[in-house]
Amino acid sequence: MSEALQNLEGLLREALPPVEPPADLAERLEATLTTITELAADELEAWELSAMRDPRNWARPVAAVVAGGAAGTALVLLRARRRAQASAARSRGARWTAFDRTAAERAIRELGRETRRLLGNR
């Protein structure tokens, strides 16, 4: 049984080799998330508050809030992660325990900064 399992694992490794993502994947993802966030904000700005009386009109603004919120959150996390990785690469020589705490503090500050920046634009 273990020989068959090893054979299956070998076949899977051959059939599914690791694939490197494109170099510009992060930039394309960031551009797409920015576009979605901006489109959702524009949709909400163009929507008239007087139309709230009729529940049939709620679908578009609710969809805009959900899509914009999800894209904005993903954008904040993506940018914060990129900065954290760059910061981690610069401070490889630090002690591990001190690095964990400072990296966590820096990541929280970056999340706050990025969120304020995104929300401040609207």
Summary of the structure (lengths in Angstrom):
residues: 122
radius of gyration: 22.0
end to end distance: 61.5
largest distance: 70.0
contacts: 269
relative contact order: 0.09
helix: 83%
strand: 0%
